[in-house]
Amino acid sequence: MNNYPFKGPFTEHIRNHVWLKQAIGYKYETEARHLLRFSSFTAENYPEASTLSKEIVMDWCSKKNYETQANQCSRSSILRQFAMYMEGVGIDTYILPKGYYPTAQRYIPHIYTEEELQCFFHQTDQCCYVSGCPYRHLIMPVFFRMVYACGLRSSEARLLKIEDVDTDAGILIIHHSKMDNSRLVAMSDELTDRCRNYSENAHILSKKADWFFPGLNGKPMPLGNIYHNFRRFLWRAGISHGGRGKGPRVQDFRHTFACHCLKKWVQQEKDITAYLPVLKTYMGHESFEETAYYLRLTADIFPDISIKLEGCFSNIIPQLKGDSNETY
């Protein structure tokens, strides 16, 4: 656990709450940083507070003029969890009602077509060398193909070490992902070859513990760099973007992988009930519900197989809602 410098009247409770969340498997790093700012807020405005009152909660949760609806909801949810912890340990507290603030419109993942994927990956292959990010032209063609072809979360690919990429066996080792789970992910022969060729050019003098996709100063390729390049490739590939929060997103490559797998299995008349557990394990899902979500998404995206899915698996296909912060 990071030694966050919490302050203010709730320091001990915030520290214990974060420790408990991380002890049961949550990374809880983004949430801890939100609570760090909350602790500074209370230290400045309510230094003598002995209870987490409604006044404090509403003051902190009020919408800032620079933030989106989704950000306000996220901040409020984090404080609500902390308030429930406070109540659980016997501290008088006000718990914000669930759903008190209206949520932003749900995001429905963009499922890339085969043509879009070909155009996008072609643009990554045109990526040029720049001195400010000397490995960019080598990283981008491999990074985005890996996210799609292995159904990875962007962070899972970004935080790979050289020792986590076995180009002999064609295996990726994913450490401490969502809910602190780890897993092995098989790569296709084509992707394995790309990773091998990439390593021979980018990691001539690297150590096994170095980042597979390096940024500057010994750090992994930053999220901002990945996102800016992603938007550039989208534009050059002729794939329209709806603006901030509208997508497509990098995460949608993972969704596309899942839907394409399910589509192929249905067309091959595979027993989906037998294959879903395989997909669940491969993608690192915590629950079957996360994987079953893609049944509905696949049925909606590919009408030609919708009737078959609805007829055979209607009892396990959940309602498609989407989520602005969805990380399946």
C-alpha positions as MATLAB code, in Angstrom:
seq = 'MNNYPFKGPFTEHIRNHVWLKQAIGYKYETEARHLLRFSSFTAENYPEASTLSKEIVMDWCSKKNYETQANQCSRSSILRQFAMYMEGVGIDTYILPKGYYPTAQRYIPHIYTEEELQCFFHQTDQCCYVSGCPYRHLIMPVFFRMVYACGLRSSEARLLKIEDVDTDAGILIIHHSKMDNSRLVAMSDELTDRCRNYSENAHILSKKADWFFPGLNGKPMPLGNIYHNFRRFLWRAGISHGGRGKGPRVQDFRHTFACHCLKKWVQQEKDITAYLPVLKTYMGHESFEETAYYLRLTADIFPDISIKLEGCFSNIIPQLKGDSNETY';
ca = [
       0.000    0.000    0.000;
       1.281    3.476   -0.865;
       1.956    5.687    2.110;
      -0.554    8.399    1.245;
      -0.154   11.537    3.418;
      -3.755   11.696    4.581;
      -4.594   14.592    6.878;
      -7.537   16.109    8.667;
     -10.021   14.743   11.223;
     -10.667   11.432    9.412;
      -7.045   10.455    8.730;
      -7.052    7.188   10.665;
     -10.395    6.037    9.275;
      -9.430    6.833    5.673;
      -6.154    4.972    6.050;
      -7.902    1.921    7.528;
     -10.598    1.994    4.846;
      -8.032    2.055    2.020;
      -5.997   -0.685    3.697;
      -9.113   -2.888    4.000;
     -10.075   -2.409    0.344;
      -6.579   -3.315   -0.821;
      -6.361   -6.253    1.574;
      -9.388   -7.910   -0.023;
      -8.030   -7.564   -3.556;
      -8.914   -4.115   -4.863;
      -6.079   -1.945   -6.193;
      -7.950    1.095   -4.837;
      -5.271    3.535   -5.989;
      -7.420    6.013   -7.901;
      -9.943    5.945   -5.055;
      -7.172    6.502   -2.506;
      -6.021    9.594   -4.387;
      -9.599   10.915   -4.340;
      -9.726   10.320   -0.583;
      -6.363   12.057   -0.226;
      -7.912   15.176   -1.744;
     -10.953   14.732    0.490;
      -8.685   14.561    3.538;
      -7.039   17.855    2.511;
     -10.499   19.363    1.980;
     -11.648   18.399    5.482;
      -8.350   19.479    7.052;
      -8.850   22.936    5.592;
     -12.597   23.371    5.992;
     -13.673   21.046    8.839;
     -10.565   20.472   10.990;
     -12.538   19.896   14.203;
     -15.165   17.538   12.756;
     -15.881   14.434   14.824;
     -18.604   13.016   12.572;
     -19.005   12.796    8.821;
     -22.010   15.109    8.644;
     -24.400   15.771    5.805;
     -22.930   19.265    5.501;
     -19.435   17.866    4.862;
     -20.675   15.222    2.432;
     -22.808   17.628    0.376;
     -20.084   20.262    0.367;
     -17.528   17.793   -0.979;
     -19.882   16.149   -3.482;
     -21.190   19.367   -5.025;
     -20.428   19.545   -8.722;
     -17.401   21.572   -9.739;
     -17.679   23.800  -12.790;
     -14.762   22.019  -14.480;
     -15.910   18.411  -14.030;
     -18.273   16.141  -15.916;
     -21.365   14.470  -14.522;
     -19.503   11.146  -14.535;
     -16.656   12.591  -12.445;
     -19.073   13.952   -9.859;
     -20.806   10.582   -9.625;
     -17.445    8.854   -9.229;
     -16.329   11.163   -6.416;
     -19.665   10.769   -4.672;
     -19.551    6.977   -4.941;
     -16.070    6.830   -3.400;
     -17.150    8.990   -0.469;
     -20.322    6.921   -0.071;
     -18.205    3.767    0.293;
     -16.074    5.499    2.898;
     -19.185    6.655    4.767;
     -20.502    3.087    4.854;
     -17.175    1.974    6.310;
     -17.409    4.722    8.943;
     -20.895    3.585    9.909;
     -19.647    0.010   10.069;
     -17.044    0.893   12.695;
     -19.554    2.786   14.811;
     -18.958    6.385   13.711;
     -21.947    8.681   13.314;
     -22.066    9.480    9.600;
     -24.294   10.630    6.767;
     -24.498    8.170    3.870;
     -25.411    9.722    0.544;
     -28.365    7.779   -0.956;
     -27.388    5.515   -3.817;
     -28.055    7.174   -7.159;
     -28.475   10.606   -5.520;
     -26.818   12.285   -8.486;
     -28.090   11.369  -11.955;
     -25.533    9.348  -13.877;
     -24.225   10.319  -17.269;
     -25.559    8.576  -20.345;
     -24.310    4.992  -20.461;
     -21.591    4.259  -22.953;
     -22.240    1.376  -25.352;
     -18.931   -0.059  -26.621;
     -17.976    0.460  -30.240;
     -17.407   -2.883  -31.941;
     -14.899   -2.376  -34.731;
     -15.647   -3.949  -38.091;
     -13.045   -6.080  -39.859;
     -12.493   -3.227  -42.313;
     -11.996   -0.711  -39.494;
      -9.467   -2.988  -37.811;
      -7.501   -3.405  -41.038;
      -7.459    0.352  -41.654;
      -6.498    1.136  -38.070;
      -3.644   -1.373  -37.902;
      -2.402   -0.191  -41.301;
      -2.089    3.301  -39.839;
      -0.134    2.018  -36.833;
       2.319    0.498  -39.300;
       2.874    3.981  -40.771;
       3.896    5.401  -37.376;
       7.163    7.328  -37.712;
      10.154    7.739  -35.421;
      10.159   10.825  -33.182;
      13.030   11.787  -30.889;
      10.691   12.662  -28.019;
       9.452    9.062  -27.883;
      12.148    7.026  -29.658;
      10.347    3.662  -29.552;
       6.928    4.911  -30.579;
       7.145    3.662  -34.174;
       8.050    0.182  -32.905;
       5.555    0.062  -30.027;
       2.307    1.210  -31.633;
       1.907   -1.546  -34.274;
       2.454   -4.225  -31.604;
       0.635   -2.617  -28.679;
      -2.736   -2.137  -30.371;
      -2.633   -5.517  -32.091;
      -1.917   -7.136  -28.723;
      -4.832   -5.362  -27.005;
      -7.222   -6.581  -29.712;
      -5.816  -10.044  -30.473;
      -5.497  -11.002  -26.783;
      -8.521   -9.098  -25.477;
      -6.381   -7.223  -22.964;
      -7.200   -4.225  -20.865;
      -4.988   -1.335  -21.968;
      -3.245   -1.256  -18.585;
      -2.474   -4.970  -18.792;
      -0.557   -4.493  -22.038;
       1.048   -1.220  -20.969;
       2.479   -2.670  -17.745;
       4.001   -5.826  -19.202;
       7.653   -6.449  -18.391;
      10.024   -8.100  -20.861;
      10.048  -11.206  -18.678;
       6.247  -11.369  -18.957;
       6.330  -11.893  -22.735;
       7.431  -15.413  -23.636;
       8.081  -15.298  -27.372;
       9.154  -18.950  -27.388;
       5.915  -20.358  -25.954;
       3.721  -17.509  -27.233;
       2.431  -16.666  -23.748;
       1.801  -13.402  -21.895;
       1.923  -13.355  -18.099;
      -0.537  -10.830  -16.686;
       0.233   -9.831  -13.085;
      -2.011   -8.108  -10.545;
      -4.785   -7.070  -12.895;
      -8.363   -6.275  -11.868;
      -9.109   -7.577   -8.351;
      -5.374   -8.385   -8.139;
      -5.818  -11.461  -10.351;
      -3.039  -12.917  -12.495;
      -3.354  -15.164  -15.544;
      -1.625  -16.593  -18.606;
      -2.756  -15.406  -22.041;
      -1.901  -17.314  -25.223;
      -0.885  -15.354  -28.318;
      -1.401  -16.284  -31.957;
       1.645  -17.287  -33.989;
       1.431  -14.027  -35.937;
       1.383  -11.878  -32.807;
       4.171  -13.944  -31.237;
       6.335  -13.310  -34.303;
       5.604   -9.586  -34.108;
       6.565   -9.516  -30.431;
       9.772  -11.399  -31.186;
      10.748   -9.027  -34.002;
       9.840   -6.031  -31.873;
      12.009   -7.274  -28.988;
      14.987   -7.816  -31.290;
      14.805   -4.142  -32.285;
      13.645   -2.418  -29.098;
      15.314   -4.482  -26.375;
      18.831   -5.173  -27.568;
      20.384   -4.061  -24.258;
      17.319   -4.246  -22.002;
      16.991   -6.256  -18.802;
      14.201   -8.767  -18.180;
      12.660   -6.508  -15.547;
      12.391   -3.553  -17.963;
       9.065   -2.493  -19.452;
       8.105   -4.278  -22.652;
       6.554   -1.033  -23.977;
       8.925    1.595  -22.551;
       8.337    5.300  -22.216;
      10.944    7.769  -20.999;
      13.006    7.753  -17.798;
      12.510    4.051  -17.101;
       8.732    4.313  -17.009;
       6.135    2.406  -19.098;
       4.519    4.011  -22.118;
       2.182    6.637  -20.570;
      -1.568    6.502  -21.027;
      -1.636    9.974  -22.543;
       0.814    8.958  -25.257;
      -1.229    5.865  -26.080;
      -4.466    7.840  -26.239;
      -3.095   10.660  -28.431;
      -1.651    8.158  -30.888;
      -4.908    6.182  -30.814;
      -6.887    9.285  -31.813;
      -4.400   10.050  -34.579;
      -4.661    6.534  -36.002;
      -8.465    6.674  -35.825;
      -8.550    9.899  -37.804;
      -6.138    8.654  -40.438;
      -8.073    5.385  -40.751;
     -11.274    7.323  -41.419;
     -12.997    6.109  -38.244;
     -15.119    8.897  -36.797;
     -14.876    9.803  -33.121;
     -17.851   11.235  -31.261;
     -15.816   13.483  -28.974;
     -14.913   13.248  -25.324;
     -16.707   10.373  -23.621;
     -18.370    9.258  -26.870;
     -15.798    6.824  -28.250;
     -14.550    4.748  -29.894;
     -12.035    4.001  -27.135;
      -8.914    1.866  -26.805;
     -10.929   -0.342  -24.426;
     -13.291   -1.135  -27.281;
     -10.660   -3.348  -28.900;
     -11.111   -5.684  -25.930;
     -14.887   -5.647  -26.390;
     -14.451   -6.301  -30.097;
     -12.244   -9.306  -29.383;
     -14.916  -10.856  -27.168;
     -17.727  -10.246  -29.634;
     -15.713  -11.583  -32.553;
     -14.902  -14.736  -30.558;
     -18.550  -15.321  -29.745;
     -19.651  -14.609  -33.299;
     -17.150  -17.142  -34.657;
     -18.176  -19.791  -32.137;
     -21.872  -19.345  -32.902;
     -21.209  -19.575  -36.638;
     -19.173  -22.729  -36.015;
     -22.092  -24.081  -33.932;
     -19.951  -24.448  -30.828;
     -21.575  -25.080  -27.461;
     -21.447  -21.531  -26.084;
     -22.217  -22.703  -22.535;
     -18.978  -24.716  -22.673;
     -16.953  -21.948  -24.312;
     -18.048  -19.053  -22.084;
     -15.954  -20.290  -19.110;
     -12.946  -20.389  -21.449;
     -13.563  -16.783  -22.501;
     -14.095  -15.790  -18.870;
     -10.711  -17.201  -17.841;
      -8.879  -15.880  -20.900;
     -10.136  -12.317  -20.362;
      -9.609  -12.359  -16.604;
     -13.226  -11.768  -15.643;
     -14.126  -12.029  -11.984;
     -17.702  -13.168  -12.564;
     -19.659  -15.050  -15.199;
     -21.964  -12.040  -15.501;
     -19.109   -9.976  -16.957;
     -18.607  -12.538  -19.722;
     -22.318  -13.090  -20.370;
     -22.583   -9.338  -21.002;
     -20.916   -9.968  -24.370;
     -23.677  -12.356  -25.425;
     -26.110   -9.442  -25.485;
     -23.582   -7.129  -27.097;
     -22.803   -9.714  -29.791;
     -26.488  -10.321  -30.473;
     -27.125   -6.595  -30.876;
     -24.098   -5.944  -33.095;
     -24.520   -8.954  -35.377;
     -28.247   -9.305  -36.231;
     -27.585  -12.403  -38.345;
     -26.823  -14.441  -35.219;
     -29.201  -12.610  -32.872;
     -32.093  -15.054  -33.254;
     -29.860  -18.046  -32.568;
     -28.387  -16.483  -29.445;
     -31.767  -15.357  -28.147;
     -33.274  -18.762  -28.814;
     -30.496  -20.810  -27.192;
     -29.231  -18.551  -24.420;
     -32.041  -16.142  -23.518;
     -31.848  -17.269  -19.902;
     -28.239  -16.130  -19.503;
     -28.146  -13.047  -21.742;
     -28.288   -9.940  -19.520;
     -29.922   -6.686  -20.492;
     -27.440   -4.476  -22.351;
     -26.840   -1.346  -20.314;
     -23.229   -0.425  -20.854;
     -21.267    1.675  -18.438;
     -19.274    4.858  -18.789;
     -16.562    3.358  -16.583;
     -16.914   -0.239  -17.749;
     -13.709   -2.279  -17.661;
     -14.798   -5.789  -18.512;
];
